Amino acid sequence: MEDVLSFIATYLTNHAVIFFQILLSAAIGFLIGWDRESKSKPAGIKTYMYVCTACCLITLISIHSVEKFSELGTNTMMDPMRLAAQIVSGLGFLGAGVILKNGLQVKGLTSAAMILYVGGIGIGIGAGFYGLVLFTYFVSTVMAKFGNHLESKRMTVSKRLEHEAGIQLE
């Protein structure tokens, strides 16, 4: 029993950074999804958390498989980010699924972009670029809040103009 506990403790210690990366990607994906769900968007908390965590996991597997499998032969060439590059294609497919067209109105473009964005965050965390990811998250969150403020201000002005035009027609 002691051997099993010792093995588990050693394994957890040796892989602490990887576990941190998965936890961080899940937390940031969750926060982004929470923001999107609070706005009643088609993709929400679980979608963003899963996408971010999956991208982190795939990136980690891609990077760490180079260490593990490059020892098989001296002429083995491996590109650790090749698998991460393929993630982007899959995210495009996933993002296309949230874009809806109704006549001339298109909805879901921001949700599709957010899926790509959260995938990039997962890839960045998986590749170990914590500072860059956290800075990106902070900057994009602040800019999105500023964008929401500008959009609500524009909507208020537009509604006021429509109201004034309606009064003049009567």
ABEGO torsion letter per residue (X at the ends): XAAAAAAAAAAAAAAAAAAAAAAAAAAAAAAAAAAAAAAGBABBAAAAAAAAAAAAAAAAAAAAAAAAAAAABAABBBBAAAAAAAAAAAAAAAAAAABBBBEABBBGAAAAAAAAAAAAAAAAAAAGBAAAAAAAAAAAAAAAAAAAAAAAAAAAAAAAAAAAAAAAAX
